[in-house]
Amino acid sequence: MTKDIILRISGVQFPDGEENSEEMEVITSGSYFEKDGRHYIKYDEVQEDSNEVIRNLLKIENGSLELTRRGMTNVHMVFEKDKKSESYYDTPFGRFLVGISATHLDVSEKEDSIDVQVKYALEINSEYIADCSISICANSK
């Protein structure tokens, strides 16, 4: 995979047992590197309402995905199948305790791409919020 990549991240939430879903999708450019068998993807997001930049780092290895966000919001989330992780999510509106319980995590590597599929339950301040899925696809430019 090349250093310069196109990144597509899509997610779906099914809030509190409802059948209606909330979907989001981000397509952006980023940079990729591999070190010690781990894949790293860096990309920036610009908040529409404030034009502030949030720097994101994805760390991918077989069996786990980590997301670190720095900027207007700060968090370090860990997704590991059949494990629960908790971290604090700092936002302009306050600090929230976020719980992630991943039920499915699949990493598929090819010469010019990496695909990650995750399904998880989301908790905020120890209260169940939604079942979620996220799909990450990184392709060489």
N, C-alpha and C positions, 0 to 999 in steps of 0.2 A: 504494500500500500504506500502511496506517496504521502509526503508531508502535508500537502494542501488537499483538503477534502471538502465534499459537500455532505452536510449532515441533515437528516430528516428525523425529527422526533415527533411522534404522535402518541397521544394518551387519551384514555377514556375513563370516566368515573361513573359509577352507578351508585348515587347517593342513597344511603340508609335503606337498602332493599327496594328502592324504586326501580321501575322498568325503564324509565327515561334516562338517557345517558347524557353526560356533558363531555364534549370532545374538544381537543385542542391539537394544533399542529404547528410546528416550527420548522422552517427550512432555512438553513444558513450555511455559511462557509466556516471552516475551522481548520485546526492543525492537528496532525496525528504524529505520535511517535511510539515506539515500543522499547521497553527496557525491562530486563530480567523476566521475560515471558509475560509481562503485563502490557496492556494496550492503554494509551493515554490519548484523550481527545480534549482539546481546549477550544472553547468558542465563547463569544460575547453575545449578550442579549441587551437590547436597549428597551427600557420601560417606556411604553407609549405615553403615559401621563406625565412623566417627569424628564424624559430624555437621559436618565441616569443609566450608566453601563453596569451590568452585572457580569462578572467574569465567572465562567463555569469550567470545571474540570471533571471529566468522566474517567474513572479508572476501571478497566474491564479485565477480569481474568476468569478462567473457567470456574463457574460456580458463584461468582460475586460481581456486583456492580456497585461502585461508589460514586456519588455526586457531591461535589463541593461547590457552593455558590458563594461569591464574595462581592460585596457592593452594597446597594440599598437594602438587600436581604442577604443574610448569611446563614448557611446551614451545611452540615455534612451528613448525608443520608447514606445508609448502607443497606443493600438488598442482597440477602443470602437466602437460598431456598430452605424452607422449614425452620427459619430462625427469626426472632423478633429483635429489631434494633430500635433504639430511641435516641433522639437528638433534639437539641433546641434549635428552633427556627426563629431567628431574629428578624423582625420586620419593622417598618416605621410605625406600625400599629401596636407593637408590643412583642413579647417573647412567648412562643408556643412550644409545648412539648409534642413532638411528632413521633408516632410509633409506626413502624413499617413491619408487616408480617408477610414475607414473600411466600407464595404457594407454588410458583413456577418461575424458573429462570433458565433461559436457553441462550447460549452464545454460539453463533455460527460464523466461522472465519473462512474467507476465501482470499485469493491473491490480491484482489483490489477492493475488498469490502469486508465489513464486520456488521453483523446483525445481532441485536439483542432483543429478546422478548421477555417481559416480566409481568407477572400477575401478583397483586398484593392487596392486603387489607390496610387501610389508612385509619389511624387514630390521631386525634388532636386533643391534648390535655387529658389523655386516658379515656376518651370517648370515641367509639366507633363512628367513622364518618362515611366511608364508602369502600366498595370493592373497586379496584383500579387495575388498568393494564397500561403498559408503556411499551412502545416499539421504537428502537433506535437503529437507524441504518446509516452507516458511514461509508461513502464511496470515494475513491480517488477522483480528483478533478480531471 
